[in-house]
Amino acid sequence: MAGILAWFWNERFWLPHNVTWADLQSTEEAAFPQAEDLYLAFPLAFCIFMIRLLFESCTDDSPVLYQAEVIWVLHDRFIAKPCALGLKVQANGPQKAQPNAILEKVFTAITKHPDEKRLEGLSKQLDWDVRSIQRWFRQRRNQEKPSTLRKFCESMWRFTFYLYIFTYGVRFLKKTPWLWNTRQCWSGYPYQPLMPDLHYYYIVELSFYWSLMFSQFIDVKRKDFGIMFTHHIVTVTLITFSYVTNLTRVGTLILCLHDAADIVLEAAKMANYCKCQKLSDLLFLTFAVVFIVSRLGIYPLWILNTTLFELYEALGNFPALWVFNVLLIVLQILHCFWSYLIIKAAYKAISKGKVAKDARSDVESSSDEEETVPRSKAPHSTVTTNGTSGANGTNGYLTAATSSEEH
């Protein structure tokens, strides 16, 4: 084990030439980032995850949020939910399927998406037409999805967190020289003392993203689960990697830049859940502009420029530098993918007056959703396939536009 650790923490990989880990040990005069500091994020992230599970088991309609401290529990129960109800956000979830023991057994034990052959067999067994059985399975799947109230509360929590952490980041960064001159990110590197504010900023952000990693496996799995999971891995890896190698100055720029668009996105979601469609569309278009400018403009011209060129000019070449840049480039590829989806949705919003439903929407819908009672199978009935609605305002897209979304 000692040999493996020595190989993993090889100074020639992690640090510039002629720098050792001993040089970066904290002293009474100056503190430097230590790998063991990151262990603080695990109990904090686990507490966040357990608070979420506690809320799920306490009340059926209690929204599930990502709290970092007990204060966020109070936010959920005594702030977010009353605000939602005050704004007349619907508390009821998707329409429930009528009880049916046979279909329930198939749904829970065999498949949630029966094929044509099974549908025909169930149709004969129950004397229902195929379309009614398809509708029952669709309603049963939707039954497990969160209500609008729960989604509003979650968006309000995310909005509050992103607004808080973005404001904190701006207040911290405006006092630093590297915000105005990115070359200052490398001045004196790696002997840059760790400021308490910077340490707090990093640990809170890392804990939040670890909590997203935990909760993603119990969330409703959307179609871009793999993309979002990749994003969370890259983000956590970047935060950890930059902290261990003391690349924290540029790391704070990246964190603050990525939080900006998420504030507007969550505000747009809340407006949509409140049925303020014009406000929601306006906020969504604002989000699209902020996202594209920050992720496709500022990020490559400001962040990638300093990590690919200014850092190399200041320090030369060492392996950890290139690993760091590869991760940043992977993040930029994800930015391009999400920007394509956002531009596509924004174009539809402008051309059609509303944002078309995104394929990643977490609630299935159909043109015959209003029909609630399965019809008896008549001799003249015909087998039809499940229809789908064309659009539902911004809700479909806004539930999935980014990570920012979850960034």
C-alpha positions, 0 to 999 in steps of 0.5 A: 500500500505504501508503494502504491501511495508513493506512486500515486502521489509522485511529485513529478506528476503533480507538481512543477519541477523542483517542488516537493510536497514538503514545500507545500506543508502548512505552517504557522506562517502560511497554510496551503491546500492539503489533500486531507482537507477534502475529506470534510466534503464527504460527511457534509455531502452525506448529511445532505443526502440523509436529510433528503432521505429523511424528507422523503420518508417524513411526508408524502408531499414533502419536496426533496432538496439538497440542503447543506445545513439544517437551515436549509431544512427550514427553508424547505418546510417553512419557506419554499413550500409556503411560498409555492402555496402562496403563489398557487403552485399546484400541489397535486402530482400527475394523475394516478392510474386507477387500481388494477391488480393485474396491471400493477403486477405486470408493472412492478414485476415484469415491465413498465413498458410492455411491448405490443404482444404483451399489450394484446394479451392484457387487452384480451385478459381485461377486456380493455382496448390497447390504447386504454392499457397504454394510457394506464401504464403511462399514468402509472409511470407518471405517478412516480414522478414529482409533483409541481409543488415538489419541483418548485420547492427544489428549484427554489432551493437550487435558486437560493443556493446558486444565488448565495454561492454566486454572490459569495464568489463575486464578493470574494473574487472582486477583492482578488487580483486574479479576477482582473488579471488572469496571469495573477493566477500563476504569480508565485505558484505553487507557493500561494497561501490558502485563504480561509474564504477560498477554502470555505468556497471550495468545500461548500461547492465540492460538498454540493456536487457530491450530494448531486452525485449521491442523489442522482441514483435515486432521482427519476432517470432521464434520457441524458442521465449519462451526460449529467453523470459525466458532468458531475464526475468531471466537476468533482474531479476538477474541484478535487484536482485543482485543490490538491495541486493548488490551482485554486485561483483559477478554480474560483473563476471557473466555479463563479462563472458556472453558477451565473447561468444556473440562477436564471435557469432556476428562476425560469423554472419557478416562473413556469411552475407558477404559470407565469408563462411570459416571465418564464419565456423571458427568463429562459431566453435570458438564461440562453444568452447568459449560458452561451456567452459565459460557456462558449465565450468567456469560458474559452477566451478567459479560462482556457486561454489562461490554463492552456497558454498563460500557465504554460508560459509562467510554469512550463510543462508538467503532467498534472497541468495537461490532465487539468486542461483535458478535464477543462476541455471535456467540460467545454464539450459538454457546454457545446452539447447543452448550448445546441439544445438551448439554441434549438429550444430558444429558436422554437421559443422565438419562432413559435412563441413558446418553448417546445417540449424537451425530450428529457422531460420527466413527465410523459404526456399525450394528447389523450391524457384527459381520458382517465377511465379505460374503455371496455373493448368494443367489437369495432374498436381499433388498436392505436398507438400512444400519441404524444403532445407537441409542446407544453411551454417551457416546462419540458425544456427547463427541467433539463436544460443544464445542470446546472442542470443541473453546469 
